[in-house]
């Protein structure tokens, strides 16, 4: 049996998709093939995203934003966009989903507190997703 694969996507691949990938790797270990990418990748991982994950023991050191690789996209079992801005044209094969993640900045919450709230929202979603993968 092959392990399930997932590609997390946001716009810059510097925050939410990197967080989701790091969290799933931590929760599921090597039972899931995990990737992240951006529709318009930035130049680096958001330092506050990385800091918020480091607070829960997940180190993003060495991660860099990446563009979506069409070959990788086509062979994934699941493709999950995070937030409202990342748009991907669906291809045959993967199951596509969107996680309309919390955006604390809409409530005036910024900085590391914003990142912690985003991290906690994504953590809950990743745990639910990982549990569903284990059941299938």
PyMOL commands that set and color helices and strands:
alter all, ss='L'
color gray80, all
select helices_A, chain A and resi 16-31+47-54+70-75+104-107+111-135
alter helices_A, ss='H'
color red, helices_A
select strands_A, chain A and resi 4-10+32-38+78-82+95-99
alter strands_A, ss='S'
color yellow, strands_A
deselect
rebuild
show_as cartoon
